[in-house]
Amino acid sequence: MSTVFSQLPESAKIYQGEHFFLIRDGYAVSPGHTLIISNKEKVDYFELSDVERKNLDEMILKAKELVELEFEPDGYNIGMNCGEYAGQTVMHFHCHLIPRYKGDMDNPRGGVRHCVAGKGYY
């Protein structure tokens, strides 16, 4: 069964690597929000091979490089949703690189900890 990512036109890709490709998120939460997507359909991070997991770090850095050609973020969130109850809606591995900008939230303290209501602030 093909996922929405497998059906993307080549023109949507901003970079193609051996194990992953990059696109700008169609539902971006900030300017430059980029997805790192596995070439092979793997459900989530835990299905990636050792080689793919090692290559993922290189692709995150490549995505950051491409973001910074167009934007000037003040920080980043890097995230993966693994499983329906973690919020995953497309069951094809993808990692979010979300550029963050000063003032995009009143108080960004806690960052990704906000994925569980009421747990972000400590």
N, C-alpha and C positions, 0 to 999 in steps of 0.2 A: 504494500500500500504506500503510495507516494504521499509525501507531506507537501505543504505549501512551499517549503524551502526548496524541495526538489524540482518544483515547477517554475522557479524564478527564471526569467530570461537572463542571458549572459550580460545584457546591458545593465542589469541591476547591481551587478558585482563591481565593487570598487577595487578589489584585489582578489586574486586567485592563487592559492598556495597548494602544496602537495596534498595536505590533509584537511584544509579548511579554506573557506572563502569569506570575504567580508562584504557586508552591505550596510547601508544606513537603515536604521530601524524605521519602519513605516508608521509606527506610533511613538515616535521619539518623545522622551520626557525632557530632553534638553537638546540644544543645538550640537550636532556631531554624534549623537547617540548611535553607536555602531554595534552590529551583531557579528560575532565570529561563529560560523556555522560549519559543522563537519560535512565534508564532501560525501562520505558514506552515511547512510541513515543509521544513526545510533540514537537510542532514546535519550540518554543523558550522559553526564560526565562519567558515571560509573560503568558505562558500556564502552568507553573509549579504550583503545589499546594502549600499551605502555608507550609506544612510539607516538601515537596521537597526543597523549597527555604531555609528553615532553615537548612536542611541537606547539602545543597550545600557548605556552609562555611566549614563544617567538611571535606568534600571531597577535597576542595581546599587545606586545610592544609595537608591532607593525600598525595595528589599529590606532594606537596612541599617536604614532608618527603621522599618520594620515589625518587624524583629527587636528593635530597641531599645525598642519599646513593651511587649514581654513579657519580655525577657531583658536581662542586663547583661554582655555579653561584654567580654573584656579585649583582644581582637584579632580578626582575620579572616584566612581564606585565601579567595582567589577563584580558581576553577579551571575549566578546560574540557578535556575529553578529546576530541581530534580524531583519529579513526581507531581501528580495532580494536587496533593495536599500541601505542596510547597509553592503552588501557584503556576506550575508548568501547564501551558495550554497547547503548545505545539510540541508533539512528542518526537522531536528531531533535535539533537544536541545543538544548543546555541548558548553563547556566553555574551552577556551585555557589557559593553564598555560605555559607561555613562559619564560624560564630562559634567563637572559641577562648576558652578559659577558663584562668586561672592554675591550674596543677596538672593540666590534662587530659593532659599528657605529662610524663614525668620531665625531658626535655630537648628543648624544641621547636626548638632551633637547627637551621637548615637548611630548616625548613618544607616547601614543595612540592618541594624538592630530593630528598626521601625517596621520590619516585615511582620512582626507579631505585635498587635495593638497593645499599647501601654508599656512595652518593654524597652523602647528606644532610649529613654532618659534614665540615667543612673547617677 
